[in-house]
């Protein structure tokens, strides 16, 4: 049986990554948490999904992965549905957040 991460573990991982990364600021905005670097939004945490600003090319490629969809913020963003998490979701959260925190490069 495939082990799926709980939504809480994905959120916890994102918070741990943000805390460990220098220069990341967490701000509560309208029922979600916004992760910023130098005043620029790099990730968002809402009640049902996580969103990452990874750059156009990575966002386009990410859409082929399970649970990923276009984020309403634009072509540089990808959203990961928490409820659709699979065994690779923890890896995606880590990689996408680290890329987003570096400015999508």
N, CA, C and O atoms as a GROMACS GRO file, in nm:
protein
  420
    1UNK      N    1   0.084  -0.118   0.000
    1UNK     CA    2   0.000   0.000   0.000
    1UNK      C    3   0.088   0.124   0.000
    1UNK      O    4   0.184   0.133   0.076
    2UNK      N    5   0.055   0.220  -0.086
    2UNK     CA    6   0.131   0.344  -0.098
    2UNK      C    7   0.102   0.436   0.021
    2UNK      O    8  -0.014   0.461   0.054
    3UNK      N    9   0.209   0.485   0.084
    3UNK     CA   10   0.191   0.575   0.197
    3UNK      C   11   0.178   0.718   0.147
    3UNK      O   12   0.260   0.766   0.070
    4UNK      N   13   0.072   0.786   0.194
    4UNK     CA   14   0.045   0.923   0.154
    4UNK      C   15   0.069   1.014   0.272
    4UNK      O   16   0.028   0.982   0.384
    5UNK      N   17   0.135   1.128   0.251
    5UNK     CA   18   0.155   1.220   0.362
    5UNK      C   19   0.023   1.286   0.402
    5UNK      O   20  -0.064   1.310   0.319
    6UNK      N   21   0.011   1.315   0.528
    6UNK     CA   22  -0.104   1.390   0.577
    6UNK      C   23  -0.088   1.536   0.539
    6UNK      O   24   0.024   1.584   0.524
    7UNK      N   25  -0.198   1.606   0.524
    7UNK     CA   26  -0.193   1.748   0.491
    7UNK      C   27  -0.111   1.823   0.594
    7UNK      O   28  -0.033   1.912   0.560
    8UNK      N   29  -0.127   1.788   0.721
    8UNK     CA   30  -0.053   1.856   0.828
    8UNK      C   31   0.097   1.840   0.812
    8UNK      O   32   0.172   1.932   0.844
    9UNK      N   33   0.143   1.725   0.761
    9UNK     CA   34   0.287   1.706   0.745
    9UNK      C   35   0.342   1.791   0.631
    9UNK      O   36   0.456   1.836   0.638
   10UNK      N   37   0.263   1.813   0.526
   10UNK     CA   38   0.307   1.901   0.417
   10UNK      C   39   0.317   2.045   0.465
   10UNK      O   40   0.413   2.116   0.433
   11UNK      N   41   0.218   2.088   0.542
   11UNK     CA   42   0.218   2.224   0.597
   11UNK      C   43   0.334   2.240   0.694
   11UNK      O   44   0.403   2.341   0.692
   12UNK      N   45   0.355   2.141   0.779
   12UNK     CA   46   0.465   2.146   0.875
   12UNK      C   47   0.599   2.154   0.803
   12UNK      O   48   0.685   2.232   0.843
   13UNK      N   49   0.618   2.075   0.698
   13UNK     CA   50   0.742   2.080   0.622
   13UNK      C   51   0.763   2.219   0.564
   13UNK      O   52   0.872   2.274   0.573
   14UNK      N   53   0.661   2.277   0.504
   14UNK     CA   54   0.673   2.410   0.446
   14UNK      C   55   0.713   2.512   0.552
   14UNK      O   56   0.801   2.594   0.529
   15UNK      N   57   0.649   2.506   0.668
   15UNK     CA   58   0.684   2.598   0.776
   15UNK      C   59   0.827   2.578   0.825
   15UNK      O   60   0.897   2.675   0.854
   16UNK      N   61   0.870   2.453   0.835
   16UNK     CA   62   1.008   2.424   0.877
   16UNK      C   63   1.109   2.478   0.775
   16UNK      O   64   1.211   2.535   0.813
   17UNK      N   65   1.081   2.459   0.648
   17UNK     CA   66   1.170   2.509   0.544
   17UNK      C   67   1.179   2.661   0.549
   17UNK      O   68   1.288   2.718   0.536
   18UNK      N   69   1.066   2.726   0.568
   18UNK     CA   70   1.063   2.872   0.574
   18UNK      C   71   1.140   2.924   0.695
   18UNK      O   72   1.211   3.024   0.685
   19UNK      N   73   1.126   2.857   0.807
   19UNK     CA   74   1.195   2.898   0.930
   19UNK      C   75   1.346   2.881   0.915
   19UNK      O   76   1.422   2.963   0.964
   20UNK      N   77   1.387   2.775   0.848
   20UNK     CA   78   1.530   2.745   0.834
   20UNK      C   79   1.600   2.830   0.728
   20UNK      O   80   1.723   2.842   0.730
   21UNK      N   81   1.523   2.889   0.637
   21UNK     CA   82   1.584   2.964   0.527
   21UNK      C   83   1.599   3.111   0.564
   21UNK      O   84   1.500   3.178   0.595
   22UNK      N   85   1.721   3.162   0.562
   22UNK     CA   86   1.742   3.303   0.595
   22UNK      C   87   1.667   3.395   0.497
   22UNK      O   88   1.662   3.369   0.377
   23UNK      N   89   1.610   3.501   0.552
   23UNK     CA   90   1.547   3.602   0.469
   23UNK      C   91   1.402   3.576   0.435
   23UNK      O   92   1.340   3.658   0.366
   24UNK      N   93   1.344   3.465   0.480
   24UNK     CA   94   1.204   3.436   0.452
   24UNK      C   95   1.118   3.492   0.564
   24UNK      O   96   1.144   3.470   0.683
   25UNK      N   97   1.017   3.565   0.524
   25UNK     CA   98   0.922   3.626   0.617
   25UNK      C   99   0.786   3.558   0.596
   25UNK      O  100   0.743   3.538   0.482
   26UNK      N  101   0.719   3.522   0.705
   26UNK     CA  102   0.585   3.462   0.698
   26UNK      C  103   0.484   3.565   0.744
   26UNK      O  104   0.497   3.622   0.852
   27UNK      N  105   0.382   3.588   0.662
   27UNK     CA  106   0.281   3.689   0.691
   27UNK      C  107   0.143   3.628   0.671
   27UNK      O  108   0.114   3.569   0.567
   28UNK      N  109   0.057   3.642   0.772
   28UNK     CA  110  -0.082   3.596   0.758
   28UNK      C  111  -0.161   3.701   0.680
   28UNK      O  112  -0.164   3.818   0.718
   29UNK      N  113  -0.224   3.656   0.571
   29UNK     CA  114  -0.300   3.746   0.484
   29UNK      C  115  -0.431   3.678   0.445
   29UNK      O  116  -0.430   3.575   0.377
   30UNK      N  117  -0.542   3.733   0.486
   30UNK     CA  118  -0.676   3.688   0.442
   30UNK      C  119  -0.694   3.536   0.448
   30UNK      O  120  -0.732   3.475   0.348
   31UNK      N  121  -0.669   3.475   0.562
   31UNK     CA  122  -0.693   3.332   0.579
   31UNK      C  123  -0.588   3.241   0.520
   31UNK      O  124  -0.610   3.121   0.509
   32UNK      N  125  -0.475   3.296   0.483
   32UNK     CA  126  -0.366   3.213   0.432
   32UNK      C  127  -0.234   3.269   0.484
   32UNK      O  128  -0.230   3.377   0.542
   33UNK      N  129  -0.128   3.195   0.462
   33UNK     CA  130   0.006   3.240   0.501
   33UNK      C  131   0.084   3.267   0.373
   33UNK      O  132   0.088   3.184   0.282
   34UNK      N  133   0.146   3.382   0.369
   34UNK     CA  134   0.229   3.421   0.254
   34UNK      C  135   0.374   3.418   0.299
   34UNK      O  136   0.409   3.474   0.403
   35UNK      N  137   0.457   3.353   0.221
   35UNK     CA  138   0.601   3.346   0.247
   35UNK      C  139   0.668   3.444   0.152
   35UNK      O  140   0.651   3.435   0.030
   36UNK      N  141   0.745   3.536   0.207
   36UNK     CA  142   0.806   3.641   0.126
   36UNK      C  143   0.957   3.645   0.147
   36UNK      O  144   1.010   3.611   0.253
   37UNK      N  145   1.023   3.686   0.041
   37UNK     CA  146   1.167   3.714   0.046
   37UNK      C  147   1.186   3.850  -0.018
   37UNK      O  148   1.148   3.873  -0.132
   38UNK      N  149   1.247   3.939   0.058
   38UNK     CA  150   1.268   4.077   0.011
   38UNK      C  151   1.138   4.141  -0.035
   38UNK      O  152   1.135   4.213  -0.135
   39UNK      N  153   1.030   4.115   0.038
   39UNK     CA  154   0.901   4.174   0.007
   39UNK      C  155   0.826   4.110  -0.109
   39UNK      O  156   0.715   4.152  -0.141
   40UNK      N  157   0.884   4.009  -0.171
   40UNK     CA  158   0.823   3.942  -0.287
   40UNK      C  159   0.765   3.808  -0.243
   40UNK      O  160   0.834   3.728  -0.179
   41UNK      N  161   0.642   3.783  -0.278
   41UNK     CA  162   0.577   3.658  -0.244
   41UNK      C  163   0.643   3.543  -0.321
   41UNK      O  164   0.657   3.549  -0.443
   42UNK      N  165   0.683   3.437  -0.247
   42UNK     CA  166   0.746   3.321  -0.310
   42UNK      C  167   0.663   3.194  -0.293
   42UNK      O  168   0.678   3.099  -0.369
   43UNK      N  169   0.576   3.193  -0.192
   43UNK     CA  170   0.490   3.077  -0.169
   43UNK      C  171   0.368   3.121  -0.088
   43UNK      O  172   0.371   3.223  -0.019
   44UNK      N  173   0.263   3.044  -0.100
   44UNK     CA  174   0.140   3.070  -0.026
   44UNK      C  175   0.088   2.940   0.031
   44UNK      O  176   0.100   2.835  -0.031
   45UNK      N  177   0.031   2.948   0.150
   45UNK     CA  178  -0.031   2.830   0.212
   45UNK      C  179  -0.176   2.864   0.243
   45UNK      O  180  -0.205   2.952   0.324
   46UNK      N  181  -0.265   2.794   0.177
   46UNK     CA  182  -0.408   2.811   0.202
   46UNK      C  183  -0.463   2.687   0.268
   46UNK      O  184  -0.388   2.596   0.300
   47UNK      N  185  -0.593   2.682   0.290
   47UNK     CA  186  -0.652   2.568   0.361
   47UNK      C  187  -0.652   2.438   0.281
   47UNK      O  188  -0.657   2.330   0.340
   48UNK      N  189  -0.646   2.446   0.150
   48UNK     CA  190  -0.654   2.323   0.069
   48UNK      C  191  -0.536   2.302  -0.025
   48UNK      O  192  -0.525   2.196  -0.088
   49UNK      N  193  -0.447   2.401  -0.035
   49UNK     CA  194  -0.334   2.386  -0.127
   49UNK      C  195  -0.217   2.474  -0.088
   49UNK      O  196  -0.230   2.570  -0.011
   50UNK      N  197  -0.102   2.438  -0.143
   50UNK     CA  198   0.020   2.516  -0.130
   50UNK      C  199   0.054   2.568  -0.269
   50UNK      O  200   0.036   2.497  -0.368
   51UNK      N  201   0.102   2.692  -0.276
   51UNK     CA  202   0.137   2.751  -0.406
   51UNK      C  203   0.280   2.801  -0.401
   51UNK      O  204   0.326   2.853  -0.299
   52UNK      N  205   0.351   2.784  -0.513
   52UNK     CA  206   0.492   2.819  -0.520
   52UNK      C  207   0.522   2.898  -0.647
   52UNK      O  208   0.473   2.864  -0.755
   53UNK      N  209   0.602   3.003  -0.634
   53UNK     CA  210   0.647   3.082  -0.751
   53UNK      C  211   0.779   3.022  -0.797
   53UNK      O  212   0.885   3.056  -0.745
   54UNK      N  213   0.773   2.932  -0.893
   54UNK     CA  214   0.890   2.856  -0.936
   54UNK      C  215   0.946   2.898  -1.071
   54UNK      O  216   1.049   2.846  -1.114
   55UNK      N  217   0.881   2.991  -1.138
   55UNK     CA  218   0.923   3.031  -1.272
   55UNK      C  219   0.840   2.959  -1.377
   55UNK      O  220   0.786   2.850  -1.353
   56UNK      N  221   0.830   3.020  -1.493
   56UNK     CA  222   0.742   2.968  -1.599
   56UNK      C  223   0.776   2.826  -1.643
   56UNK      O  224   0.688   2.741  -1.652
   57UNK      N  225   0.903   2.800  -1.670
   57UNK     CA  226   0.941   2.669  -1.723
   57UNK      C  227   0.914   2.557  -1.623
   57UNK      O  228   0.860   2.453  -1.660
   58UNK      N  229   0.950   2.578  -1.498
   58UNK     CA  230   0.928   2.475  -1.396
   58UNK      C  231   0.778   2.459  -1.370
   58UNK      O  232   0.730   2.347  -1.355
   59UNK      N  233   0.705   2.570  -1.364
   59UNK     CA  234   0.561   2.561  -1.342
   59UNK      C  235   0.494   2.480  -1.454
   59UNK      O  236   0.407   2.398  -1.427
   60UNK      N  237   0.534   2.504  -1.577
   60UNK     CA  238   0.476   2.430  -1.689
   60UNK      C  239   0.508   2.280  -1.677
   60UNK      O  240   0.420   2.197  -1.700
   61UNK      N  241   0.630   2.248  -1.642
   61UNK     CA  242   0.668   2.107  -1.626
   61UNK      C  243   0.597   2.044  -1.505
   61UNK      O  244   0.558   1.927  -1.509
   62UNK      N  245   0.582   2.121  -1.400
   62UNK     CA  246   0.520   2.070  -1.277
   62UNK      C  247   0.375   2.028  -1.298
   62UNK      O  248   0.323   1.944  -1.225
   63UNK      N  249   0.311   2.086  -1.397
   63UNK     CA  250   0.170   2.053  -1.422
   63UNK      C  251   0.148   1.908  -1.463
   63UNK      O  252   0.035   1.860  -1.464
   64UNK      N  253   0.255   1.837  -1.496
   64UNK     CA  254   0.243   1.696  -1.532
   64UNK      C  255   0.250   1.605  -1.410
   64UNK      O  256   0.234   1.483  -1.423
   65UNK      N  257   0.272   1.661  -1.291
   65UNK     CA  258   0.283   1.580  -1.170
   65UNK      C  259   0.148   1.568  -1.100
   65UNK      O  260   0.066   1.660  -1.107
   66UNK      N  261   0.124   1.457  -1.032
   66UNK     CA  262  -0.004   1.437  -0.963
   66UNK      C  263  -0.029   1.546  -0.857
   66UNK      O  264   0.062   1.584  -0.783
   67UNK      N  265  -0.150   1.593  -0.853
   67UNK     CA  266  -0.190   1.691  -0.752
   67UNK      C  267  -0.156   1.835  -0.786
   67UNK      O  268  -0.197   1.926  -0.714
   68UNK      N  269  -0.080   1.857  -0.895
   68UNK     CA  270  -0.039   1.993  -0.932
   68UNK      C  271  -0.141   2.053  -1.029
   68UNK      O  272  -0.201   1.983  -1.110
   69UNK      N  273  -0.156   2.184  -1.018
   69UNK     CA  274  -0.244   2.255  -1.111
   69UNK      C  275  -0.193   2.398  -1.126
   69UNK      O  276  -0.106   2.442  -1.051
   70UNK      N  277  -0.248   2.468  -1.223
   70UNK     CA  278  -0.212   2.609  -1.242
   70UNK      C  279  -0.261   2.688  -1.121
   70UNK      O  280  -0.372   2.666  -1.072
   71UNK      N  281  -0.179   2.778  -1.075
   71UNK     CA  282  -0.218   2.866  -0.964
   71UNK      C  283  -0.277   2.994  -1.022
   71UNK      O  284  -0.234   3.038  -1.129
   72UNK      N  285  -0.372   3.054  -0.954
   72UNK     CA  286  -0.433   3.175  -1.006
   72UNK      C  287  -0.339   3.296  -1.010
   72UNK      O  288  -0.372   3.397  -1.072
   73UNK      N  289  -0.225   3.287  -0.945
   73UNK     CA  290  -0.130   3.400  -0.942
   73UNK      C  291  -0.059   3.421  -1.074
   73UNK      O  292  -0.002   3.528  -1.096
   74UNK      N  293  -0.061   3.324  -1.164
   74UNK     CA  294   0.000   3.343  -1.295
   74UNK      C  295   0.088   3.228  -1.339
   74UNK      O  296   0.100   3.127  -1.269
   75UNK      N  297   0.149   3.244  -1.456
   75UNK     CA  298   0.226   3.137  -1.520
   75UNK      C  299   0.352   3.098  -1.446
   75UNK      O  300   0.406   2.990  -1.470
   76UNK      N  301   0.402   3.182  -1.356
   76UNK     CA  302   0.522   3.149  -1.278
   76UNK      C  303   0.491   3.062  -1.157
   76UNK      O  304   0.582   3.016  -1.089
   77UNK      N  305   0.363   3.039  -1.131
   77UNK     CA  306   0.319   2.972  -1.010
   77UNK      C  307   0.263   2.834  -1.039
   77UNK      O  308   0.207   2.809  -1.146
   78UNK      N  309   0.281   2.743  -0.941
   78UNK     CA  310   0.219   2.611  -0.945
   78UNK      C  311   0.153   2.588  -0.809
   78UNK      O  312   0.205   2.630  -0.706
   79UNK      N  313   0.038   2.521  -0.811
   79UNK     CA  314  -0.034   2.488  -0.689
   79UNK      C  315  -0.031   2.336  -0.668
   79UNK      O  316  -0.039   2.260  -0.764
   80UNK      N  317  -0.019   2.295  -0.543
   80UNK     CA  318  -0.020   2.154  -0.507
   80UNK      C  319  -0.136   2.133  -0.411
   80UNK      O  320  -0.136   2.185  -0.300
   81UNK      N  321  -0.235   2.056  -0.454
   81UNK     CA  322  -0.349   2.027  -0.369
   81UNK      C  323  -0.308   1.939  -0.253
   81UNK      O  324  -0.248   1.833  -0.273
   82UNK      N  325  -0.339   1.981  -0.132
   82UNK     CA  326  -0.300   1.905  -0.014
   82UNK      C  327  -0.374   1.772  -0.010
   82UNK      O  328  -0.315   1.670   0.027
   83UNK      N  329  -0.500   1.771  -0.047
   83UNK     CA  330  -0.578   1.649  -0.044
   83UNK      C  331  -0.537   1.547  -0.148
   83UNK      O  332  -0.568   1.428  -0.134
   84UNK      N  333  -0.467   1.590  -0.252
   84UNK     CA  334  -0.422   1.500  -0.359
   84UNK      C  335  -0.277   1.456  -0.339
   84UNK      O  336  -0.213   1.407  -0.432
   85UNK      N  337  -0.226   1.472  -0.218
   85UNK     CA  338  -0.086   1.439  -0.191
   85UNK      C  339  -0.058   1.291  -0.217
   85UNK      O  340  -0.141   1.205  -0.190
   86UNK      N  341   0.060   1.265  -0.272
   86UNK     CA  342   0.105   1.128  -0.291
   86UNK      C  343   0.239   1.112  -0.221
   86UNK      O  344   0.284   1.203  -0.151
   87UNK      N  345   0.304   0.999  -0.237
   87UNK     CA  346   0.427   0.973  -0.164
   87UNK      C  347   0.543   1.063  -0.206
   87UNK      O  348   0.645   1.068  -0.136
   88UNK      N  349   0.531   1.134  -0.317
   88UNK     CA  350   0.636   1.224  -0.361
   88UNK      C  351   0.608   1.371  -0.327
   88UNK      O  352   0.689   1.458  -0.358
   89UNK      N  353   0.496   1.398  -0.266
   89UNK     CA  354   0.458   1.536  -0.237
   89UNK      C  355   0.555   1.607  -0.144
   89UNK      O  356   0.579   1.727  -0.161
   90UNK      N  357   0.611   1.537  -0.048
   90UNK     CA  358   0.709   1.599   0.043
   90UNK      C  359   0.830   1.648  -0.039
   90UNK      O  360   0.880   1.757  -0.017
   91UNK      N  361   0.875   1.565  -0.134
   91UNK     CA  362   0.987   1.604  -0.219
   91UNK      C  363   0.952   1.726  -0.303
   91UNK      O  364   1.034   1.816  -0.320
   92UNK      N  365   0.830   1.729  -0.357
   92UNK     CA  366   0.787   1.844  -0.437
   92UNK      C  367   0.784   1.971  -0.353
   92UNK      O  368   0.834   2.076  -0.396
   93UNK      N  369   0.726   1.963  -0.235
   93UNK     CA  370   0.720   2.082  -0.147
   93UNK      C  371   0.859   2.134  -0.120
   93UNK      O  372   0.884   2.254  -0.130
   94UNK      N  373   0.951   2.046  -0.085
   94UNK     CA  374   1.089   2.088  -0.057
   94UNK      C  375   1.153   2.153  -0.179
   94UNK      O  376   1.208   2.263  -0.169
   95UNK      N  377   1.147   2.086  -0.292
   95UNK     CA  378   1.212   2.137  -0.413
   95UNK      C  379   1.149   2.266  -0.461
   95UNK      O  380   1.219   2.362  -0.494
   96UNK      N  381   1.015   2.271  -0.465
   96UNK     CA  382   0.947   2.390  -0.516
   96UNK      C  383   0.966   2.508  -0.423
   96UNK      O  384   0.982   2.621  -0.470
   97UNK      N  385   0.965   2.486  -0.291
   97UNK     CA  386   0.986   2.598  -0.200
   97UNK      C  387   1.129   2.651  -0.212
   97UNK      O  388   1.150   2.772  -0.219
   98UNK      N  389   1.227   2.562  -0.213
   98UNK     CA  390   1.366   2.606  -0.223
   98UNK      C  391   1.390   2.683  -0.354
   98UNK      O  392   1.460   2.784  -0.354
   99UNK      N  393   1.333   2.636  -0.462
   99UNK     CA  394   1.345   2.706  -0.590
   99UNK      C  395   1.276   2.843  -0.582
   99UNK      O  396   1.332   2.944  -0.625
  100UNK      N  397   1.155   2.845  -0.529
  100UNK     CA  398   1.081   2.972  -0.516
  100UNK      C  399   1.156   3.072  -0.430
  100UNK      O  400   1.162   3.190  -0.463
  101UNK      N  401   1.214   3.026  -0.321
  101UNK     CA  402   1.286   3.115  -0.229
  101UNK      C  403   1.412   3.173  -0.295
  101UNK      O  404   1.460   3.279  -0.255
  102UNK      N  405   1.464   3.103  -0.396
  102UNK     CA  406   1.580   3.154  -0.471
  102UNK      C  407   1.537   3.240  -0.589
  102UNK      O  408   1.619   3.280  -0.672
  103UNK      N  409   1.410   3.270  -0.597
  103UNK     CA  410   1.361   3.355  -0.705
  103UNK      C  411   1.328   3.280  -0.832
  103UNK      O  412   1.328   3.340  -0.940
  104UNK      N  413   1.300   3.150  -0.822
  104UNK     CA  414   1.264   3.072  -0.939
  104UNK      C  415   1.381   3.040  -1.029
  104UNK      O  416   1.364   3.007  -1.146
  105UNK      N  417   1.501   3.051  -0.974
  105UNK     CA  418   1.622   3.024  -1.053
  105UNK      C  419   1.704   2.914  -0.989
  105UNK      O  420   1.809   2.877  -1.041
   0.00000   0.00000   0.00000
